[in-house]
Amino acid sequence: MKIVINIVSILAAVLVLGSCTKQATDPLMDARPDVPVSFTNATDYRPDPTVTCSLKDSIITIKMEIPASSGRTITQISKIATSTSYAKIQGATGLYVSTPIPVNATSYSYQTTLKAYFAANGGSATANSELANRFYFSVKLDNGNDVITLPVRILIVP
């Protein structure tokens, strides 16, 4: 009886494993957009692009660009979110900036202040630490495509 149960169990396992289909794409694939957005003032990658902000000046500047060779331009920054995940930038509420910012160029420099960041997110700044939330940008290109950027970390320096 034990042998029959073992054989039936093995046959069931073979049927279950044999019925699985292959994925159309590799789930571990690093999917990149056709037109990548890079952050030109990133000083480090931890593993996300990291931009520094002086505690003394309190101005956060994030410079982004797309390759001029792509033939595309950034028409607008559709929305900006500060969060620990992509969930907020994919939604319509709880955004850091929900009003589209017109750009019409291949590069854009976004500026905000630590005061504005903390008014929206709470907390306080200390030197040599990162802000709790990362910046996420939804970038609209001239061909109508929306690109959600990598998260940008902000490191506070003295």
Order of alpha helices (4+ residues) and beta strands (2+ residues): alpha-beta-beta-beta-beta-beta-alpha-beta-beta-alpha-beta-beta-beta-beta
